[in-house]
Amino acid sequence: MEDGDIYPKYRLYAQKVGDNTVYSIHETVYDFDATPMDYVKVPVSMIQFDLDDMIGEIEQMLNAFDYDLISIEDFPEQFQE
């Protein structure tokens, strides 16, 4: 996370599609008690003009793997397989 960030910018989301689970990374907004209150509905895509900026964004995305999966269907609940 960048200096001053309290909550991760990106989180991993999951949803059931037929017999499969689909995973995606979304930018997430939190309320004051660290509960996700909203997320950008379109998953993250990676386009940058500067490689260092791209590396920083990728590092923040990798940080999302340190947190529980969020259910798209039951947002903001944790995803249950």
PEBELDA-V984194 format. One record per backbone hydrogen bond with DSSP energy under -1.0 kcal/mol. CO is the residue of the C=O (numbers start at 1). NH is the residue of the N-H. If there is no record, write none. Layout:
# PEBELDA-V984194
co=CO nh=NH
co=CO nh=NH
This chain:
# PEBELDA-V984194
co=2 nh=5
co=9 nh=28
co=11 nh=26
co=12 nh=70
co=13 nh=24
co=14 nh=72
co=15 nh=22
co=17 nh=20
co=20 nh=17
co=22 nh=15
co=24 nh=13
co=25 nh=44
co=26 nh=11
co=27 nh=40
co=29 nh=37
co=29 nh=38
co=31 nh=34
co=35 nh=31
co=38 nh=29
co=50 nh=54
co=51 nh=55
co=52 nh=56
co=53 nh=57
co=54 nh=58
co=55 nh=59
co=56 nh=60
co=57 nh=61
co=58 nh=62
co=59 nh=63
co=61 nh=64
co=62 nh=65
co=63 nh=66
co=64 nh=67
co=69 nh=79
co=70 nh=14
co=74 nh=77
co=77 nh=71
